[in-house]
Amino acid sequence: MKKFGPGLLVAAAFIGPGTITTASVAGANFGYTLLWALLFSVIATILLQTMAARLALVSGQGLAPALRANINQPLLKYLAIFLVISAIGIGSAAYEAGNLSGASLGLQGLFGQHTGSIWTPVIALISALLLYSGKYKLIERTLIFLVGVMSLVFIATMVLAQPSLSDLFAGFKPSLPTDSLTTVLALIGTTIVPYNLFLHSGVIAREDTRQQEVDQAIRAHNWDTGLSVGLGGLITLAIVATASVAFFGQQTGALNAATMAKQLEPLLGTYAQYFFAIGLFAAGLTSAITAPLAGAYAVCGMLGAKDKVEDTRFKLVAIAILVFGTVVASLGLDPVAVIIFAQASNALLLPIVCIYLLWLLNNKAVMGQYKNSWFVNLLSLPVIIIVIGLSAYKLVSLL
């Protein structure tokens, strides 16, 4: 456990209600055949997040301040500020409603549907108190605990479902079943999340690496990122495998994070609903905390404000994102227009940020002796190509 640290915030951020739904649908519709896409997305996420972490350790800046400091052309700088605030700030607010609703659905599964109206404001209040406390260690420990709960619940569920190991390993051989492209891209897109690059680098930039060797710090964070994102991938794999055993080849009707628990009862017994609900609650709450954090790191960093958890303006941005999500979730409003805008902004931002991150990591003036090796650049090329393709597909589908 000593190897784990800020990287677990990345896992906490991308394992949310949306990931549970995407993984459930992938397993139910295509069995194990899309596990190769999950493996690719985990490797790509580890690669991108370790680069963002190294940038923060060497330069002492998160990704947002680094973008602001190193884009010298005024028009490009303002465009970058607009895109980051649109995609990460507004995007986090738009998706926050889904995170709070997911956590609320988990508690409804535990305490009954009639309790539904009270949980969203309660969860929002807990998240707000954590964020406004300004105590990073408290936030980090809470998220580590919740990721632990998720891991136990979903991996134990997979073990109880008893998937075929030979079929499971066969799923890592690339194939593209009919009508599976959208699900493949959804699996990749729900893991490679642009706001995690801002969140991870922002958290690491707060560390004081002057008291330790940079080499040692980079190695420690590489371990942390690899183990944490790998654990997130294992949780997603567990959900895919469970859905595959329970639903593949059957007529299950509508399947999502909320209904899956109930539909698992024939396979896992009457306690399945409560067991899965705990995992859904943990997934929703972790994302409900990390989305405002990521949005605040991005917005404050791009505007030149202090991107520190303790800073009042940072707290206000995070709380504003949380309040927007709470209002939408509590009042049952339909944030479709905001979500479409956020998705379009994310689709534009992700390849730009990935390419610019790669440029920064090859810039000797920024990274010195810690710039990318030719091997890391070679590994990055297919990731960048897939990210560009994913973003283009998302933009076309939105249009």
Stockholm file with secondary structure:
# STOCKHOLM 1.0

chainA/1-399         MKKFGPGLLVAAAFIGPGTITTASVAGANFGYTLLWALLFSVIATILLQTMAARLALVSGQGLAPALRANINQPLLKYLAIFLVISAIGIGSAAYEAGNLSGASLGLQGLFGQHTGSIWTPVIALISALLLYSGKYKLIERTLIFLVGVMSLVFIATMVLAQPSLSDLFAGFKPSLPTDSLTTVLALIGTTIVPYNLFLHSGVIAREDTRQQEVDQAIRAHNWDTGLSVGLGGLITLAIVATASVAFFGQQTGALNAATMAKQLEPLLGTYAQYFFAIGLFAAGLTSAITAPLAGAYAVCGMLGAKDKVEDTRFKLVAIAILVFGTVVASLGLDPVAVIIFAQASNALLLPIVCIYLLWLLNNKAVMGQYKNSWFVNLLSLPVIIIVIGLSAYKLVSLL
#=GR chainA/1-399 SS CTTCSTHHHHHHHHSSHHHHHHHHHHHHHHTTTTHHHHHHHHHHHHHHHHHHHHHHHHHSCCHHHHHHHHCCSHHHHHHHHHHHIIIIIIHHHHHHHHHHHHHHHHHHHHHCGGGHHHHHHHHHHHHHHHHHHCCHHHHHHHHHHHHHHHHHHHHHHHHHHCCCHHHHHHTTSCCCCTTCHHHHHHHHHTTSCHHHHHHHHHHHHTSCGGGSCHHHHHHHHHHHHHHHHHHHHHHHHHHHHHHHHHHTTSCCCSCCHHHHHHHTHHHHCTTHHHHHHHHHHHHHHHHHHHHHHHHHHHHHHHHTSCCCTTSHHHHHHHHHHHHHHHHHHHHTCCCHHHHHHHHHHHHHHHHHHHHHHHHHHTCHHHHGGGSCCHHHHHHHHHHHHHHHHHHHHHHHHHC
#=GC SS_cons         CTTCSTHHHHHHHHSSHHHHHHHHHHHHHHTTTTHHHHHHHHHHHHHHHHHHHHHHHHHSCCHHHHHHHHCCSHHHHHHHHHHHIIIIIIHHHHHHHHHHHHHHHHHHHHHCGGGHHHHHHHHHHHHHHHHHHCCHHHHHHHHHHHHHHHHHHHHHHHHHHCCCHHHHHHTTSCCCCTTCHHHHHHHHHTTSCHHHHHHHHHHHHTSCGGGSCHHHHHHHHHHHHHHHHHHHHHHHHHHHHHHHHHHTTSCCCSCCHHHHHHHTHHHHCTTHHHHHHHHHHHHHHHHHHHHHHHHHHHHHHHHTSCCCTTSHHHHHHHHHHHHHHHHHHHHTCCCHHHHHHHHHHHHHHHHHHHHHHHHHHTCHHHHGGGSCCHHHHHHHHHHHHHHHHHHHHHHHHHC
//
